[in-house]
């Protein structure tokens, strides 16, 4: 009976294939592949400095004869760009939230030297473990959500215009990218919130979080579940220009280069890896610069209500500026009033050095891995 049922199922899948309809198993496999590609794209920019792991993915696709798609990727932790720029990430957050009346970090070079002198080598990587745990699921959800949002938006756009050959415009890509960013950010926001607090801890902090799970449980116990989403609103608003512009600029640059073929950069309608990296770098520069003030505000809001806050936030008891914010607008108002407009861009330099290559590598890694896995739908479809 089981064998007969299997034969019937295979016959139904074959019929769906002939009619141009993808069977549920094929669709499910495609979803898994997209999530894996997104996760790898995040993992390539974020591998851990301590261990070396080999990941093996084994897919069986019934409708593509009986081919087995196997991908083995060895990630050398020491080569992970995310970990390589972890000191810049920590310095950026310290610059964003430090008390303006007790300045300890004053610029990129001085800040890194100060961390090395006061906390040693390990201090440069504080909070990196939590960031590594967050970025892989975040990237997987973000890239997959972008593809699904792009398909849905394109379908509605084609129906509205009556043109089945219509393609996504930069504005539509911006909307799809924004949707993807909001979904991914919301799904992993509690991890990002506690990562911010762990990152600013120093040896002089009156209370120490021992790790991500300890931080999560402590915040839940002392401040309640809503505290895990402090700063969520500016994060959502910031996602629209940040992730949205990343995808829109990246895809628009690629399309322009393929159509205009300037300086001989395009051969056979394909961009080289170097050119795609340049497109990703340009996209990262535009997105992060426009959205950066919102990132500063969300980090400051994440520190509100923190019992026994890190000394860099309290200023070793010498702080004069109120640390409490009633909301995003109040945080903007107090920051500009007490520290000037330039405070909204504190930490921009180390962030630029960190973000631009990471975004470029993530985009290219995602497309390369999807080619290896044989996923039909690409970002630009």
C-alpha atoms as a printed R data frame, in Angstrom:
    type eleno elety resid chain resno      x      y       z
1   ATOM     1    CA   UNK     A     1  0.000  0.000   0.000
2   ATOM     2    CA   UNK     A     2  2.835  2.372   0.892
3   ATOM     3    CA   UNK     A     3  4.549  1.710  -2.436
4   ATOM     4    CA   UNK     A     4  1.320  2.382  -4.350
5   ATOM     5    CA   UNK     A     5  0.843  5.664  -2.484
6   ATOM     6    CA   UNK     A     6  4.403  6.691  -3.318
7   ATOM     7    CA   UNK     A     7  3.871  5.890  -7.005
8   ATOM     8    CA   UNK     A     8  0.677  7.977  -7.040
9   ATOM     9    CA   UNK     A     9  2.485 10.877  -5.379
10  ATOM    10    CA   UNK     A    10  5.331 10.702  -7.894
11  ATOM    11    CA   UNK     A    11  2.829 10.620 -10.757
12  ATOM    12    CA   UNK     A    12  1.079 13.698  -9.372
13  ATOM    13    CA   UNK     A    13  4.385 15.536  -9.038
14  ATOM    14    CA   UNK     A    14  5.335 14.599 -12.600
15  ATOM    15    CA   UNK     A    15  1.968 15.889 -13.823
16  ATOM    16    CA   UNK     A    16  2.478 19.159 -11.978
17  ATOM    17    CA   UNK     A    17  5.911 19.459 -13.550
18  ATOM    18    CA   UNK     A    18  4.510 18.972 -17.066
19  ATOM    19    CA   UNK     A    19  1.883 21.629 -16.381
20  ATOM    20    CA   UNK     A    20  4.534 24.057 -15.182
21  ATOM    21    CA   UNK     A    21  3.434 23.888 -11.554
22  ATOM    22    CA   UNK     A    22  6.033 23.200  -8.901
23  ATOM    23    CA   UNK     A    23  5.154 20.440  -6.476
24  ATOM    24    CA   UNK     A    24  5.052 21.228  -2.755
25  ATOM    25    CA   UNK     A    25  8.197 19.213  -2.128
26  ATOM    26    CA   UNK     A    26 10.077 21.176  -4.792
27  ATOM    27    CA   UNK     A    27  8.829 24.499  -3.427
28  ATOM    28    CA   UNK     A    28  9.798 23.488   0.092
29  ATOM    29    CA   UNK     A    29 13.267 22.501  -1.098
30  ATOM    30    CA   UNK     A    30 13.677 25.845  -2.873
31  ATOM    31    CA   UNK     A    31 12.725 27.656   0.333
32  ATOM    32    CA   UNK     A    32 15.285 25.642   2.282
33  ATOM    33    CA   UNK     A    33 17.945 26.420  -0.311
34  ATOM    34    CA   UNK     A    34 17.199 30.142  -0.172
35  ATOM    35    CA   UNK     A    35 17.412 30.133   3.614
36  ATOM    36    CA   UNK     A    36 20.678 28.190   3.494
37  ATOM    37    CA   UNK     A    37 22.116 30.620   0.935
38  ATOM    38    CA   UNK     A    38 21.105 33.567   3.088
39  ATOM    39    CA   UNK     A    39 22.567 31.952   6.172
40  ATOM    40    CA   UNK     A    40 25.831 31.191   4.399
41  ATOM    41    CA   UNK     A    41 25.979 34.779   3.113
42  ATOM    42    CA   UNK     A    42 25.772 35.904   6.717
43  ATOM    43    CA   UNK     A    43 28.120 33.192   7.905
44  ATOM    44    CA   UNK     A    44 30.822 34.082   5.397
45  ATOM    45    CA   UNK     A    45 30.900 37.581   6.881
46  ATOM    46    CA   UNK     A    46 30.728 36.383  10.457
47  ATOM    47    CA   UNK     A    47 32.620 33.161  11.168
48  ATOM    48    CA   UNK     A    48 33.848 32.564  14.716
49  ATOM    49    CA   UNK     A    49 37.487 33.166  15.624
50  ATOM    50    CA   UNK     A    50 37.764 30.143  17.846
51  ATOM    51    CA   UNK     A    51 36.670 27.080  15.904
52  ATOM    52    CA   UNK     A    52 36.767 25.642  12.414
53  ATOM    53    CA   UNK     A    53 33.646 23.918  11.158
54  ATOM    54    CA   UNK     A    54 32.635 22.040   8.039
55  ATOM    55    CA   UNK     A    55 29.008 22.392   7.000
56  ATOM    56    CA   UNK     A    56 27.463 19.851   4.632
57  ATOM    57    CA   UNK     A    57 24.053 20.369   3.056
58  ATOM    58    CA   UNK     A    58 22.395 17.430   1.289
59  ATOM    59    CA   UNK     A    59 19.321 18.110  -0.849
60  ATOM    60    CA   UNK     A    60 17.211 15.631  -2.797
61  ATOM    61    CA   UNK     A    61 14.983 17.172  -5.439
62  ATOM    62    CA   UNK     A    62 12.395 14.659  -6.782
63  ATOM    63    CA   UNK     A    63 11.552 16.601  -9.941
64  ATOM    64    CA   UNK     A    64 15.126 17.083 -11.110
65  ATOM    65    CA   UNK     A    65 15.679 13.435 -12.052
66  ATOM    66    CA   UNK     A    66 17.343 11.922  -8.981
67  ATOM    67    CA   UNK     A    67 20.246 14.308  -8.700
68  ATOM    68    CA   UNK     A    68 21.599 14.925  -5.253
69  ATOM    69    CA   UNK     A    69 22.897 18.425  -4.692
70  ATOM    70    CA   UNK     A    70 25.708 18.425  -2.186
71  ATOM    71    CA   UNK     A    71 27.572 21.440  -0.999
72  ATOM    72    CA   UNK     A    72 30.455 21.351   1.456
73  ATOM    73    CA   UNK     A    73 31.792 24.670   2.633
74  ATOM    74    CA   UNK     A    74 34.749 24.951   5.001
75  ATOM    75    CA   UNK     A    75 34.731 28.194   6.923
76  ATOM    76    CA   UNK     A    76 38.080 29.194   8.406
77  ATOM    77    CA   UNK     A    77 37.133 31.188  11.462
78  ATOM    78    CA   UNK     A    78 40.196 33.385  11.348
79  ATOM    79    CA   UNK     A    79 39.286 34.602   7.866
80  ATOM    80    CA   UNK     A    80 35.722 35.676   8.700
81  ATOM    81    CA   UNK     A    81 35.339 39.350   7.837
82  ATOM    82    CA   UNK     A    82 32.713 39.852  10.529
83  ATOM    83    CA   UNK     A    83 35.089 38.728  13.239
84  ATOM    84    CA   UNK     A    84 37.985 40.605  11.650
85  ATOM    85    CA   UNK     A    85 36.096 43.893  12.050
86  ATOM    86    CA   UNK     A    86 34.638 43.065  15.486
87  ATOM    87    CA   UNK     A    87 36.932 45.618  17.207
88  ATOM    88    CA   UNK     A    88 35.512 48.333  14.946
89  ATOM    89    CA   UNK     A    89 31.973 47.208  15.732
90  ATOM    90    CA   UNK     A    90 32.600 47.420  19.462
91  ATOM    91    CA   UNK     A    91 34.287 50.799  19.178
92  ATOM    92    CA   UNK     A    92 31.383 52.129  17.129
93  ATOM    93    CA   UNK     A    93 28.862 51.221  19.838
94  ATOM    94    CA   UNK     A    94 31.091 52.632  22.586
95  ATOM    95    CA   UNK     A    95 31.351 55.923  20.701
96  ATOM    96    CA   UNK     A    96 27.585 55.997  20.215
97  ATOM    97    CA   UNK     A    97 26.592 55.567  23.862
98  ATOM    98    CA   UNK     A    98 29.475 56.913  25.956
99  ATOM    99    CA   UNK     A    99 28.658 59.712  28.386
100 ATOM   100    CA   UNK     A   100 29.646 63.022  26.766
101 ATOM   101    CA   UNK     A   101 30.912 64.408  30.088
102 ATOM   102    CA   UNK     A   102 33.422 61.627  30.611
103 ATOM   103    CA   UNK     A   103 34.972 60.937  27.213
104 ATOM   104    CA   UNK     A   104 37.160 57.826  27.094
105 ATOM   105    CA   UNK     A   105 36.999 57.021  23.397
106 ATOM   106    CA   UNK     A   106 37.880 59.865  21.048
107 ATOM   107    CA   UNK     A   107 38.316 58.648  17.514
108 ATOM   108    CA   UNK     A   108 39.065 55.344  15.821
109 ATOM   109    CA   UNK     A   109 42.807 54.935  16.465
110 ATOM   110    CA   UNK     A   110 42.745 56.355  20.006
111 ATOM   111    CA   UNK     A   111 39.670 54.289  20.861
112 ATOM   112    CA   UNK     A   112 41.214 51.011  19.728
113 ATOM   113    CA   UNK     A   113 44.425 51.791  21.611
114 ATOM   114    CA   UNK     A   114 42.450 52.595  24.765
115 ATOM   115    CA   UNK     A   115 40.537 49.296  24.591
116 ATOM   116    CA   UNK     A   116 43.815 47.404  24.103
117 ATOM   117    CA   UNK     A   117 45.478 49.204  27.013
118 ATOM   118    CA   UNK     A   118 42.601 48.848  29.491
119 ATOM   119    CA   UNK     A   119 41.035 45.499  28.513
120 ATOM   120    CA   UNK     A   120 43.635 43.660  26.480
121 ATOM   121    CA   UNK     A   121 43.208 41.636  23.298
122 ATOM   122    CA   UNK     A   122 39.959 39.964  24.396
123 ATOM   123    CA   UNK     A   123 38.407 43.341  25.009
124 ATOM   124    CA   UNK     A   124 38.555 44.083  21.283
125 ATOM   125    CA   UNK     A   125 36.150 41.208  20.605
126 ATOM   126    CA   UNK     A   126 33.666 41.687  23.447
127 ATOM   127    CA   UNK     A   127 30.132 41.020  22.205
128 ATOM   128    CA   UNK     A   128 31.324 39.298  19.033
129 ATOM   129    CA   UNK     A   129 29.987 35.894  20.061
130 ATOM   130    CA   UNK     A   130 26.456 37.266  20.435
131 ATOM   131    CA   UNK     A   131 26.786 39.073  17.119
132 ATOM   132    CA   UNK     A   132 27.866 35.829  15.446
133 ATOM   133    CA   UNK     A   133 24.866 33.986  16.892
134 ATOM   134    CA   UNK     A   134 22.533 36.732  15.625
135 ATOM   135    CA   UNK     A   135 23.796 37.429  12.129
136 ATOM   136    CA   UNK     A   136 23.312 33.992  10.514
137 ATOM   137    CA   UNK     A   137 19.552 33.659  11.217
138 ATOM   138    CA   UNK     A   138 19.157 37.369  10.498
139 ATOM   139    CA   UNK     A   139 20.781 37.043   7.070
140 ATOM   140    CA   UNK     A   140 18.847 33.870   6.242
141 ATOM   141    CA   UNK     A   141 15.503 35.498   7.039
142 ATOM   142    CA   UNK     A   142 16.466 38.770   5.324
143 ATOM   143    CA   UNK     A   143 17.509 37.305   1.975
144 ATOM   144    CA   UNK     A   144 14.623 34.836   1.887
145 ATOM   145    CA   UNK     A   145 12.118 37.548   2.833
146 ATOM   146    CA   UNK     A   146 13.499 39.803   0.109
147 ATOM   147    CA   UNK     A   147 12.946 37.164  -2.547
148 ATOM   148    CA   UNK     A   148  9.406 36.425  -1.393
149 ATOM   149    CA   UNK     A   149  8.539 40.121  -1.111
150 ATOM   150    CA   UNK     A   150 10.046 40.781  -4.546
151 ATOM   151    CA   UNK     A   151  7.991 38.003  -6.127
152 ATOM   152    CA   UNK     A   152  4.772 39.206  -4.481
153 ATOM   153    CA   UNK     A   153  5.372 42.859  -5.390
154 ATOM   154    CA   UNK     A   154  6.344 41.969  -8.967
155 ATOM   155    CA   UNK     A   155  3.222 39.816  -9.361
156 ATOM   156    CA   UNK     A   156  0.983 42.665  -8.167
157 ATOM   157    CA   UNK     A   157  2.840 45.151 -10.370
158 ATOM   158    CA   UNK     A   158  2.436 42.945 -13.461
159 ATOM   159    CA   UNK     A   159 -1.265 42.519 -12.760
160 ATOM   160    CA   UNK     A   160 -1.754 46.250 -12.249
161 ATOM   161    CA   UNK     A   161  0.107 47.247 -15.411
162 ATOM   162    CA   UNK     A   162 -1.149 44.333 -17.471
163 ATOM   163    CA   UNK     A   163  2.388 43.683 -18.628
164 ATOM   164    CA   UNK     A   164  3.642 40.195 -17.862
165 ATOM   165    CA   UNK     A   165  7.158 41.169 -18.912
166 ATOM   166    CA   UNK     A   166  7.377 44.060 -16.430
167 ATOM   167    CA   UNK     A   167 10.389 44.000 -14.108
168 ATOM   168    CA   UNK     A   168 10.997 45.441 -10.682
169 ATOM   169    CA   UNK     A   169 11.770 49.163 -10.606
170 ATOM   170    CA   UNK     A   170 14.231 50.680  -8.100
171 ATOM   171    CA   UNK     A   171 11.297 51.937  -6.008
172 ATOM   172    CA   UNK     A   172  9.726 48.478  -5.891
173 ATOM   173    CA   UNK     A   173 13.076 46.962  -4.954
174 ATOM   174    CA   UNK     A   174 13.364 49.534  -2.204
175 ATOM   175    CA   UNK     A   175  9.990 48.406  -0.835
176 ATOM   176    CA   UNK     A   176 10.919 44.724  -1.020
177 ATOM   177    CA   UNK     A   177 14.228 45.385   0.701
178 ATOM   178    CA   UNK     A   178 12.526 47.372   3.439
179 ATOM   179    CA   UNK     A   179 10.038 44.561   4.094
180 ATOM   180    CA   UNK     A   180 12.865 42.022   4.280
181 ATOM   181    CA   UNK     A   181 14.860 44.174   6.667
182 ATOM   182    CA   UNK     A   182 11.942 44.780   9.024
183 ATOM   183    CA   UNK     A   183 11.047 41.078   9.209
184 ATOM   184    CA   UNK     A   184 14.649 39.963   9.804
185 ATOM   185    CA   UNK     A   185 15.399 42.704  12.310
186 ATOM   186    CA   UNK     A   186 12.228 42.061  14.315
187 ATOM   187    CA   UNK     A   187 12.875 38.321  14.450
188 ATOM   188    CA   UNK     A   188 16.338 38.747  15.986
189 ATOM   189    CA   UNK     A   189 15.986 42.096  17.782
190 ATOM   190    CA   UNK     A   190 16.209 40.765  21.392
191 ATOM   191    CA   UNK     A   191 19.607 39.280  20.547
192 ATOM   192    CA   UNK     A   192 20.751 42.605  19.133
193 ATOM   193    CA   UNK     A   193 19.525 44.479  22.189
194 ATOM   194    CA   UNK     A   194 21.499 42.381  24.680
195 ATOM   195    CA   UNK     A   195 24.470 42.337  22.302
196 ATOM   196    CA   UNK     A   196 24.607 46.119  22.582
197 ATOM   197    CA   UNK     A   197 24.740 45.955  26.371
198 ATOM   198    CA   UNK     A   198 27.323 43.162  26.467
199 ATOM   199    CA   UNK     A   199 29.474 45.113  24.026
200 ATOM   200    CA   UNK     A   200 29.731 48.233  26.221
201 ATOM   201    CA   UNK     A   201 30.609 46.333  29.396
202 ATOM   202    CA   UNK     A   202 34.067 47.013  30.744
203 ATOM   203    CA   UNK     A   203 36.011 45.671  33.710
204 ATOM   204    CA   UNK     A   204 34.776 48.649  35.733
205 ATOM   205    CA   UNK     A   205 31.106 47.905  35.054
206 ATOM   206    CA   UNK     A   206 29.289 47.285  38.372
207 ATOM   207    CA   UNK     A   207 27.415 44.262  37.001
208 ATOM   208    CA   UNK     A   208 28.508 41.815  34.337
209 ATOM   209    CA   UNK     A   209 26.362 39.847  31.906
210 ATOM   210    CA   UNK     A   210 28.016 36.446  31.564
211 ATOM   211    CA   UNK     A   211 26.731 35.853  28.036
212 ATOM   212    CA   UNK     A   212 23.791 36.193  25.689
213 ATOM   213    CA   UNK     A   213 21.403 33.850  27.509
214 ATOM   214    CA   UNK     A   214 22.288 35.277  30.907
215 ATOM   215    CA   UNK     A   215 21.702 38.788  29.544
216 ATOM   216    CA   UNK     A   216 18.349 37.804  28.030
217 ATOM   217    CA   UNK     A   217 17.129 36.190  31.260
218 ATOM   218    CA   UNK     A   218 18.373 39.118  33.370
219 ATOM   219    CA   UNK     A   219 16.617 41.720  31.216
220 ATOM   220    CA   UNK     A   220 13.412 39.663  31.247
221 ATOM   221    CA   UNK     A   221 13.526 39.313  35.032
222 ATOM   222    CA   UNK     A   222 14.468 42.886  35.912
223 ATOM   223    CA   UNK     A   223 12.892 44.964  33.132
224 ATOM   224    CA   UNK     A   224 10.183 42.788  31.590
225 ATOM   225    CA   UNK     A   225  9.709 41.400  28.057
226 ATOM   226    CA   UNK     A   226  9.071 44.825  26.495
227 ATOM   227    CA   UNK     A   227 12.612 45.852  27.428
228 ATOM   228    CA   UNK     A   228 13.975 43.401  24.836
229 ATOM   229    CA   UNK     A   229 12.505 45.658  22.155
230 ATOM   230    CA   UNK     A   230 13.812 48.997  23.405
231 ATOM   231    CA   UNK     A   231 14.849 51.045  20.416
232 ATOM   232    CA   UNK     A   232 12.777 48.894  18.058
233 ATOM   233    CA   UNK     A   233 10.952 51.853  16.451
234 ATOM   234    CA   UNK     A   234 14.055 53.734  15.249
235 ATOM   235    CA   UNK     A   235 15.408 50.375  14.110
236 ATOM   236    CA   UNK     A   236 12.314 49.763  11.971
237 ATOM   237    CA   UNK     A   237 12.448 53.262  10.524
238 ATOM   238    CA   UNK     A   238 16.178 52.904   9.899
239 ATOM   239    CA   UNK     A   239 15.697 49.594   8.111
240 ATOM   240    CA   UNK     A   240 13.776 51.294   5.297
241 ATOM   241    CA   UNK     A   241 16.678 53.433   4.022
242 ATOM   242    CA   UNK     A   242 19.392 51.019   5.186
243 ATOM   243    CA   UNK     A   243 18.343 47.598   3.902
244 ATOM   244    CA   UNK     A   244 16.012 49.054   1.295
245 ATOM   245    CA   UNK     A   245 18.710 51.224  -0.267
246 ATOM   246    CA   UNK     A   246 21.251 48.398   0.001
247 ATOM   247    CA   UNK     A   247 19.170 46.134  -2.228
248 ATOM   248    CA   UNK     A   248 17.875 48.931  -4.479
249 ATOM   249    CA   UNK     A   249 21.294 50.490  -5.137
250 ATOM   250    CA   UNK     A   250 22.976 47.098  -5.581
251 ATOM   251    CA   UNK     A   251 20.438 45.813  -8.105
252 ATOM   252    CA   UNK     A   252 20.118 49.149  -9.931
253 ATOM   253    CA   UNK     A   253 23.896 49.419 -10.318
254 ATOM   254    CA   UNK     A   254 24.080 45.869 -11.640
255 ATOM   255    CA   UNK     A   255 21.295 46.515 -14.164
256 ATOM   256    CA   UNK     A   256 22.901 49.771 -15.301
257 ATOM   257    CA   UNK     A   257 26.302 48.157 -15.759
258 ATOM   258    CA   UNK     A   258 24.841 45.236 -17.726
259 ATOM   259    CA   UNK     A   259 22.832 47.525 -20.013
260 ATOM   260    CA   UNK     A   260 25.389 50.302 -20.579
261 ATOM   261    CA   UNK     A   261 28.559 48.144 -20.332
262 ATOM   262    CA   UNK     A   262 30.867 51.055 -19.374
263 ATOM   263    CA   UNK     A   263 34.666 50.684 -19.383
264 ATOM   264    CA   UNK     A   264 34.378 47.092 -20.564
265 ATOM   265    CA   UNK     A   265 33.269 45.891 -17.126
266 ATOM   266    CA   UNK     A   266 30.633 43.501 -18.507
267 ATOM   267    CA   UNK     A   267 31.309 40.458 -20.616
268 ATOM   268    CA   UNK     A   268 28.507 38.236 -21.943
269 ATOM   269    CA   UNK     A   269 25.934 39.957 -19.701
270 ATOM   270    CA   UNK     A   270 27.777 38.797 -16.592
271 ATOM   271    CA   UNK     A   271 29.485 40.922 -13.973
272 ATOM   272    CA   UNK     A   272 32.786 39.850 -12.493
273 ATOM   273    CA   UNK     A   273 33.095 39.195  -8.776
274 ATOM   274    CA   UNK     A   274 35.177 42.356  -8.394
275 ATOM   275    CA   UNK     A   275 32.512 44.481 -10.088
276 ATOM   276    CA   UNK     A   276 29.760 42.962  -7.954
277 ATOM   277    CA   UNK     A   277 31.826 43.642  -4.843
278 ATOM   278    CA   UNK     A   278 32.109 47.270  -5.938
279 ATOM   279    CA   UNK     A   279 28.332 47.444  -6.405
280 ATOM   280    CA   UNK     A   280 27.816 46.011  -2.930
281 ATOM   281    CA   UNK     A   281 30.304 48.464  -1.448
282 ATOM   282    CA   UNK     A   282 28.528 51.418  -3.057
283 ATOM   283    CA   UNK     A   283 25.177 50.142  -1.810
284 ATOM   284    CA   UNK     A   284 26.530 49.746   1.717
285 ATOM   285    CA   UNK     A   285 27.988 53.251   1.751
286 ATOM   286    CA   UNK     A   286 24.741 54.916   0.701
287 ATOM   287    CA   UNK     A   287 22.478 52.889   2.974
288 ATOM   288    CA   UNK     A   288 24.488 53.092   6.180
289 ATOM   289    CA   UNK     A   289 25.244 56.825   5.877
290 ATOM   290    CA   UNK     A   290 21.591 57.832   5.478
291 ATOM   291    CA   UNK     A   291 20.318 55.542   8.242
292 ATOM   292    CA   UNK     A   292 23.155 56.070  10.735
293 ATOM   293    CA   UNK     A   293 21.501 58.672  13.037
294 ATOM   294    CA   UNK     A   294 18.688 56.208  13.724
295 ATOM   295    CA   UNK     A   295 21.254 53.579  14.688
296 ATOM   296    CA   UNK     A   296 22.784 55.961  17.243
297 ATOM   297    CA   UNK     A   297 19.358 56.671  18.746
298 ATOM   298    CA   UNK     A   298 18.368 53.013  19.012
299 ATOM   299    CA   UNK     A   299 21.627 52.160  20.790
300 ATOM   300    CA   UNK     A   300 21.041 54.922  23.300
301 ATOM   301    CA   UNK     A   301 17.469 53.796  23.878
302 ATOM   302    CA   UNK     A   302 18.692 50.238  24.504
303 ATOM   303    CA   UNK     A   303 20.711 51.507  27.479
304 ATOM   304    CA   UNK     A   304 17.681 53.123  29.160
305 ATOM   305    CA   UNK     A   305 16.465 51.368  32.317
306 ATOM   306    CA   UNK     A   306 19.634 49.304  32.675
307 ATOM   307    CA   UNK     A   307 20.199 48.725  36.384
308 ATOM   308    CA   UNK     A   308 23.906 48.989  37.252
309 ATOM   309    CA   UNK     A   309 24.651 50.204  33.730
310 ATOM   310    CA   UNK     A   310 28.145 50.035  32.303
311 ATOM   311    CA   UNK     A   311 30.478 52.779  33.472
312 ATOM   312    CA   UNK     A   312 30.942 54.095  29.935
313 ATOM   313    CA   UNK     A   313 27.220 54.947  29.884
314 ATOM   314    CA   UNK     A   314 26.977 56.449  33.370
315 ATOM   315    CA   UNK     A   315 30.272 58.306  33.081
316 ATOM   316    CA   UNK     A   316 31.607 56.810  36.321
317 ATOM   317    CA   UNK     A   317 28.957 58.733  38.212
318 ATOM   318    CA   UNK     A   318 29.901 62.078  36.661
319 ATOM   319    CA   UNK     A   319 27.144 62.180  34.045
320 ATOM   320    CA   UNK     A   320 25.140 65.401  33.727
321 ATOM   321    CA   UNK     A   321 22.929 64.549  30.754
322 ATOM   322    CA   UNK     A   322 19.669 62.687  31.484
323 ATOM   323    CA   UNK     A   323 19.937 59.065  30.377
324 ATOM   324    CA   UNK     A   324 16.182 58.537  30.319
325 ATOM   325    CA   UNK     A   325 14.291 58.987  27.076
326 ATOM   326    CA   UNK     A   326 10.518 58.935  26.761
327 ATOM   327    CA   UNK     A   327 10.733 57.843  23.141
328 ATOM   328    CA   UNK     A   328 12.540 58.172  19.858
329 ATOM   329    CA   UNK     A   329 11.696 61.850  19.299
330 ATOM   330    CA   UNK     A   330 12.789 62.700  22.835
331 ATOM   331    CA   UNK     A   331 16.056 60.844  22.294
332 ATOM   332    CA   UNK     A   332 16.726 62.821  19.113
333 ATOM   333    CA   UNK     A   333 15.853 66.095  20.832
334 ATOM   334    CA   UNK     A   334 18.061 65.536  23.885
335 ATOM   335    CA   UNK     A   335 20.992 64.222  21.854
336 ATOM   336    CA   UNK     A   336 21.032 67.240  19.534
337 ATOM   337    CA   UNK     A   337 20.372 69.715  22.370
338 ATOM   338    CA   UNK     A   338 23.139 68.509  24.676
339 ATOM   339    CA   UNK     A   339 25.732 67.250  22.177
340 ATOM   340    CA   UNK     A   340 24.972 68.887  18.861
341 ATOM   341    CA   UNK     A   341 23.958 67.494  15.494
342 ATOM   342    CA   UNK     A   342 27.336 65.816  15.043
343 ATOM   343    CA   UNK     A   343 26.495 63.410  17.891
344 ATOM   344    CA   UNK     A   344 24.097 61.638  15.532
345 ATOM   345    CA   UNK     A   345 27.124 60.487  13.538
346 ATOM   346    CA   UNK     A   346 29.371 59.361  16.383
347 ATOM   347    CA   UNK     A   347 31.172 56.199  15.346
348 ATOM   348    CA   UNK     A   348 30.455 56.637  11.632
349 ATOM   349    CA   UNK     A   349 34.110 56.209  10.583
350 ATOM   350    CA   UNK     A   350 34.713 52.772  12.175
351 ATOM   351    CA   UNK     A   351 31.237 51.741  11.069
352 ATOM   352    CA   UNK     A   352 32.016 52.636   7.440
353 ATOM   353    CA   UNK     A   353 35.237 50.639   7.492
354 ATOM   354    CA   UNK     A   354 33.296 47.694   8.917
355 ATOM   355    CA   UNK     A   355 30.000 47.777   7.040
356 ATOM   356    CA   UNK     A   356 30.977 48.514   3.446
357 ATOM   357    CA   UNK     A   357 33.138 45.403   2.824
358 ATOM   358    CA   UNK     A   358 30.761 43.201   4.853
359 ATOM   359    CA   UNK     A   359 27.747 44.136   2.752
360 ATOM   360    CA   UNK     A   360 29.700 43.709  -0.480
361 ATOM   361    CA   UNK     A   361 30.877 40.224   0.546
362 ATOM   362    CA   UNK     A   362 27.385 39.236   1.743
363 ATOM   363    CA   UNK     A   363 25.730 40.095  -1.591
364 ATOM   364    CA   UNK     A   364 28.323 38.278  -3.688
365 ATOM   365    CA   UNK     A   365 28.440 35.256  -1.345
366 ATOM   366    CA   UNK     A   366 24.660 34.939  -1.492
367 ATOM   367    CA   UNK     A   367 24.568 34.858  -5.283
368 ATOM   368    CA   UNK     A   368 27.529 32.476  -5.570
369 ATOM   369    CA   UNK     A   369 26.071 30.008  -3.055
370 ATOM   370    CA   UNK     A   370 22.688 30.094  -4.803
371 ATOM   371    CA   UNK     A   371 24.427 29.273  -8.090
372 ATOM   372    CA   UNK     A   372 26.084 26.279  -6.414
373 ATOM   373    CA   UNK     A   373 22.799 25.104  -4.906
374 ATOM   374    CA   UNK     A   374 20.996 25.500  -8.216
375 ATOM   375    CA   UNK     A   375 18.305 27.880  -6.977
376 ATOM   376    CA   UNK     A   376 16.508 29.339  -9.977
377 ATOM   377    CA   UNK     A   377 15.344 32.640  -8.475
378 ATOM   378    CA   UNK     A   378 18.026 35.287  -8.044
379 ATOM   379    CA   UNK     A   379 17.889 38.573  -6.183
380 ATOM   380    CA   UNK     A   380 17.426 40.517  -9.395
381 ATOM   381    CA   UNK     A   381 14.549 38.392 -10.728
